[in-house]
Every structure is written in C-alpha cells, then in structure tokens.
Amino acid sequence: MRLVIARCQVDYVGRLTAHLPMAERLLLVKADGSVLVHSDGGSYKPLNWMSPPCWLIEEPDRWIVENKAGEKLVIAIDEVVHDFKYELGVDPGLVKDGVEAHLQKLLAEHIATLGDGYSLIRREYPTAIGPVDILCRDDAGVTVAVEIKRRGEIDGVEQLTRYLELLNRDPLLKPVKGIFAAQQIRPQAKTLAEDRGIRCVVLDYDALRGTESDDLRLF
C-alpha cells in the first residue's frame, strides 16, 4: 500500500472525460495495481480511480495510469507533501455473516430462483478486486454476476458495479450483466442499481430453505 498526499490535478480520458482542478488530495496505490484519488470528504468513495489490470508510469511531475482498454488517468503533481509505503500482507478477505453465506449457498443450489434457464458457473468467482458471490448464465447464455446481501444498501451496488466494470473487460465473459440480490433492498439502492442497468431481486430466505415463515398469519 502506498499513500501519497500531493497537490495535484487529475484528468481521466476514456469512455468519458473528467477533470479535477489543482488541489491537495490523497493518492492511494494498492498492491493489485489500482490507483485511487481521494479528497477529505465524500466518505469512502474516491473522486476518480483506475481499476486493475492497469499500470502506473511515474514521471518527475506526473503519473500516468493506463489500462488495457487504453483509458488513462493523468495526475499532474505540483507538490508532494507526503509519500509513505507499507506492506499490508495477504488479507483474509471479508467473512460474510451466517445468513449471507447461507443465502449464497442456497441461491447457488436453486439458481433458477433468478429465472428459468439460469445455470451456475461457480460461487466465489475470483477477480483482482475480490470474489464475486455467484457467476451464472441466463437463459440466453449471457454471463451474470450476482452480489448477495442480507440488507441491500448503496455500498453493495457500488461493489457490484466495480465487479461488472472489471468482468466486462474479459473478452471471454463479456457482456456481463448484474443482479443485486438481498432479503431487503433499500429504495435508494434499488434506484441506483436500476439506473446502472442492474436488476434487483428480493430473496425469500425461508422459501429458499424450503420452510414456512414464522410470521403470524390470519389464515
């Protein structure tokens, strides 16, 4: 992990263009090759970033980050305030809680819950930025990445978006669609997902287990 605080200007050139004027920012370079540009606000989300696979070229007054698609993140550096490196080592990864882990297993066993003709490719499909919960194919043979949560929040949609961005660079998999599956999905998360072309599916845990709900019923 490398942390650089620098006064810099950032330009992204690719499918879209974006410009960040000169200001002091945090540049974060991860061992997987990803480069993220953060400000002191905006919570966890970077102002701009380049996901792996990509490579960083350092020049005396600028960084150029480029991926295989030819997209570039150009960081013009006016002054470096702090430059720190630290080896974090191998991370054991996120351990899902019991319900999420069981939901993933059950959905993989009953993949037709997502639709007729769906077939499982594998659970925990590995990528450079972490495992995709479920990778499957729909009835038309299109690859689908599924992110599973107990409660569907905006951060889960962001996580799936990053997976889709990476998977769609693989010529053997693309085009890859996304499904955000959870027991409950917040309205804001649903709106964001649908705006990004991601389908939302509400999972019935009891139905997947083949048991009746314990909720009180009138009839």
N, C-alpha and C positions, 0 to 999 in steps of 0.2 A: 504494500500500500504506500502510495506517495501522496503527500499533501503539500500543495503549493499555494501560498497566498500571494497574489500578484495583482498589480494594476494592469488591466488588460482590456482589449477589445475583441469581440468574438463574432465571426461570420460563419454561417452554415450555408453550404451550397450543395444542393441535391435536388430531390423531387420538389422541395420548397426551398425558399431562401429566408434566412432570419439574421438579424443584426442586433448585437448588444454593444452599446457605446462604451467608451472607456470608463472603467470604474474598478474598485478593488473587489476581487472575487476569490473564492476558493476553487482551485483546480484539483480534482481528485483523479488519480490514475491507479486503477486496480490491476492486480496480477493477471486477470483474464484479458487485459488489454483495453478494457473500456475506459473512456475518459469522460468525466462529468464536470460541468461548470455550475457552481452553486453561488447564491448570494446569501445574505444574512437573514433573509425572510423566505416565505414560500414553503415553510415546513420541510418535508423530506425531499420534495421534487426538485430536480436540477433545472436550471434555466435552459440549458442545452446539453446534449451528450452525444456520444458515438458508441454504439454497442459493438461488441466483438462479433465476428472476426474483423479486426482493423489494426492499423499500425500507426505508430507515432514517430514523426520526424521532428527532431528538435534543432532549431536554428538559433543563432545568438539572440534574436529579438522576436521570434515567433515559433509557435508549434503548428504543425500541420498533421491532422489526424484524418486518415482516409480508409475507407472500407473497399471491399471487392466490387461494389456497385459503382465506384467512382465518386461517391459522396464525400465531401470534405468538411471538416471543422477547422477553421483557421483562427488561431488565437494569437493576436499581436500583443506582445508583452512590453509594456513601458517600464515596469519596475517589479522586481521580485522582492517581496517583503520577508518571506519565509519559505524554506524548502526542506521538507522532512520526509524521510523514508523509514518504514518499519515493516518487518516481515511478520504477518499475522499467522502464517501457517495454514494448514488444511482445516477448513471449517466443517463441522459435522453436519451442517445443514439444518433447516427448520424441521423440528419434530412436531407433526400435527397432533392436535388433541385426539382423544379416543374416538369422538364422534366423526370428525373429519376423515380420519384414517379408515374408519369402518364404512363411511359413505363412499369413499373412493373404491374400496374393495367390492362393496355391494353393487355399485354402478358398473364396475368393470364386468361383474358376473351377469348383470342384467342390462347390457349396453343398449338393448332395444328400447329401454325406457326413453332414450333420446329420440327415437323414431324408428319406424320399420326399415329394415335393411341395413341398419348400422352394424359395423363389425369392429372388434377391438384389435388394435395394433399392439399396444402394450401400456402397462401402467408405469408411472415414474419415468417417462421418456427423457433421457438425459440431453441437456443443452449446455452451452458455455455459461449460462447465467442461472442454472438451476433446473431441476426436473419438472417437466410438465406432468400434471396429475394423471391425465389419460390422453393418449393419442389414439384416434379411431378413424374410420371412414364412414361416410354417409351412404345412402342408397345409390348415389351417382358415382361413388368411388372417390369423392373429394376428401382430402385429409382434414380432420377436425381436431383441434386442441381444446381440451376441457379443463377448466380450472374449477376446483371444488372447494367451497367454504361452508361453514356452518351458518354464518351470517354474512350475507353478501354486502360488502362495503366498497367504496370507491377505490381503495387501495388494491383490492382484489382485481378490479377491472384494469387498473394500471399494470398490475403484474402480468395479467393475461395479454395485454397489449404489447408488452415487451417481448413475451414469448412469441407472439404472432409475427412481430417485426423480424425477429431472428429466424424463425422457421420458414418464413416466406422468401428468405434468401437462398434456401436449399432447393436447387432445381429438381431434386428427386421427390420433394414433398409438395412444393407449391402448385397451385394455390392452397393455402391453409386457412380454413375458417375457424372461428372461435365460438365456444359455448361457455357461458358463465353459469355454473350450477351451484345452488345453495338451498338450504332449508327456508331461509328468509332472505329476500333481496330488498335493500332499501331503495326508495323511489329515485334518489339521486344517482345511485349506482346503476339502476336499470336504464335511466335516461342516458347516462354517459355510455353505457355498453351499446345500446341500440344506435346511438349517434355514430359509433365506430364500427357498426355492422356486426356486432357481437350479439348472438342470440342468448336470451336469458331463460333458464329452466329452473323452476322451483321443485326441489326434491322432497318427496314424502318418505321420511326415514322408516316409518312403520310399514308402509306399503312395500318398500324395498326389502325389508326384513321378513315380509310375509305375515305380519302380525296386525292385530287390530289396535287402533289408537285407544289410549286410556282416557281420552277426553269424555266428559259426561255428554250423553246424548238424550234427547227427548223420546226418540223412537228406536 
